[in-house]
Amino acid sequence: MKHVTPSVFWPVVGVGFAWLIALTWTSIGDTSTAAARSAAGVGPVVAFVHGDSLQRGMALVQTMQANFEMQMDAREKQLQEDALPLQEEAQELLSYANSGQASEDELGIAQRRVMELEEELRALQRAAEQDMLVAEQNMQAVIAQALRSHLEDHAREEGIDYVLNWGLSGEGVLYGSEPWDITSEVLNRVNESHHAPIQSHLEAEGNSTDQ
């Protein structure tokens, strides 16, 4: 049996920016200023933030990342403790099997048990990885909510209609006020263009049947 190393995780490389992608087209807050500009035919006010600078500069990100790393260390230590007795049992079985004293029946039993131990070790590692994945997702959700709230407050107070992200973390809309959300209009146009050929085809078939 190959030795099972109880190492769990890849190195922490920082908080990802999935939370930036998720913060799109938010419509919460007072949009009266944007609505007035929209009604008057005046274009929206657009601003941007450097997402990479936010990541480096937000005290909340730094605090939560430090806590996450502590959680990772504690979880890996727990995994090592849980895996140790299983590894020791597997090593004892292998040593006995290689001693020349084991019968054929005992060798078969030892082999099956070693396979069971290997599967138990893999299950422990999968559980530890899942725990840390959930912890990271929770951390990102907290950061995303905090950033969402501050972006909305700042945009509303400053009369900003859109806040964009600019940086290596990717570009996208972090905040968008409701009057400039054209989703419904575009959807109606797409559906109309989709139904028009179908309607024409049905009318043509009807005329052919009448003849």
N, C-alpha and C positions, 0 to 999 in steps of 0.2 A: 504493500500500500504506500502510495506516495504520501509524504508528510503534508499535512494540511496546515498551512500558515494562517493563523487567526487574524491576519490583517484585514481590515474591513473597507476602508474608504480611500478615495482619491484625495489628494491635498486640497485644502480649501483655497479657492482662488478668488473669493470675494462674492458678494451678493450679486446674483444675476439681474438682468434687466427685463425679465418677463413681466414684472410689475409695471414697467413703462409701456409695454405693448398693450397691457390690459386696460390702461387708463385712457381710453379713447372715446371721443364724442360724448363727454359728460354734459348733462343739461341741468344740473342742480344749481340753484341760486337765482338771484334777481337778474333777469335778462332784459329789463326795460330799456337800458341804454342801447344794447345791441338791437332790440326790436325797433327802436326809433331810427337807428341808422339804416336798418334793413328796409323799413317802410319808406324812408327818404331816398333810397337808392344809393346810399353811401356804403362803400366797401367796409369789410370787417377790419378790426384792429388785430394785428397778428404780432406776437412776441415769441421768443424762443428761450430755452434754457440749455446749458451744456449738461447733458445727463451724466457724463463722466465726472464733471466737477461736483454735481450733486452727490454722486456716490461717494466720492472722496471726502466731501465736506460735511455731510449730514451726521450730526452727533448720534442720532438714533441708529443709523446704519452701522456706525462703528461699535456702538454698545451692543447691538443685537448680534453682530458678527462675532464679537468676542465671546458672548454668551453661547453662540452656536458652536464655536470651536471647543468651548469647555464641555458642552454636551457631547460632542463627537469623541473627545478624549475619554469621558466617563463611560460612554457606550462601548467604546473599543476595549476599555479595561474590563468591563463587565463580560464582554464576549470572550476575552481571553480566559477569564476565570471560569466561565461556563464550559469552555472548550477543553480546558486542561484535563479534567478527569477522563473525558472521552479519548483524548489523545494518549493518555497514559495507559488506558485499558487496551487500546489498539496496539500500542508498542509492546505491551506484555504478551498479547496474543501472537504477534509477529515473532517475538523472541522465542516463544515456546514452539511455534511452528518450524522455526529454523534450527531448533536444538537437536533434531533427530530423534527425539523421544516420543513425538506425537504419532498416534496411529492414524490410519486413513480416515476413520470416522471423526477423530478429533481435528484433523486438518480441515475436513469439510465444515465442521462446526465453527472452527476459528475463522475460516474464510468468509462464511456467511455473516458472522458477527462483525468482522472488520468492515464488510460492506455496509452493514447497518450503521456502524459508527461513523463511517464516512458520510452517509446521508444525513445523520443527525447533525454533524458538523456543518454541512452545507445549509441545512435548515436554520441553524443558529445564525449563520452569516447572513442569509437572506432576510431574516427577521430584523437583525441589527441594521442592515442597509435600508429596509423599509421604514424603520423608526426614524432614521436620520433624514430620509426623504420627506416624511411628513413634517418633521421639525423644521426643515428648510422651507417648505411650502408655507407653513404657518408664519415663519419669520417674514417671508416676502409679502404675505398678505397684510401683516401689520404695517410694514413699511409702505406698501402701496396705499393703504387707507390713510395713513398720515400724510403722504405726499398729495393724495387726491384732495384732502380737506384744505391743505394750505394753498394748493394751486387754485382751487375754486374761490377761496376767500380773497387771494391776491388779485385774481383776474376780475372778480366782481368789483372790488374797491378801485381798481385802476382802469376800469372800462375796457378790459382786454377781451376780445372775442375768441381768440385761439392762442394756445400755448403749445409750441412745438418742441420736440426734443432734437438736439443736434449733437452728435458725438459718435465715438466708436461703438457705443452701445446700441446704435441704430437710430433711425429717424422715424418720427411718427407724431400723431396728434396726442398730446397729453390732456388737453382741455379744449372743449368746443361748446359754444353757447347754442341754445336751441334754435334761434331764428336763422342760423346759417346751416342747419342740418337739412340737407336736400335729399335725404334717403327716400322719403315718400314720393317726391316728385320724380326721381330717377326710376324708382320701382314702377310707378304708374307708366312711365314712358316705355320701359323695357317690356312690361306686360302687354301694353297696347301694340307694340311692334311685333310681339310674339303671336298675339291673337289675330292680327290683321290677315296674315297669309292663310291661317287656318280658316277664318271666316270666308275669305275669297274662294278657297278650295271647296268649302261646303256649298257655297252658292253656285259654283260651277257644276258641281255634282248634281245639285237640285235641278238646274236648268237642263242638264243632259238627260235626267230621268223624265222630266216633263215632255221632252221631245220624243 
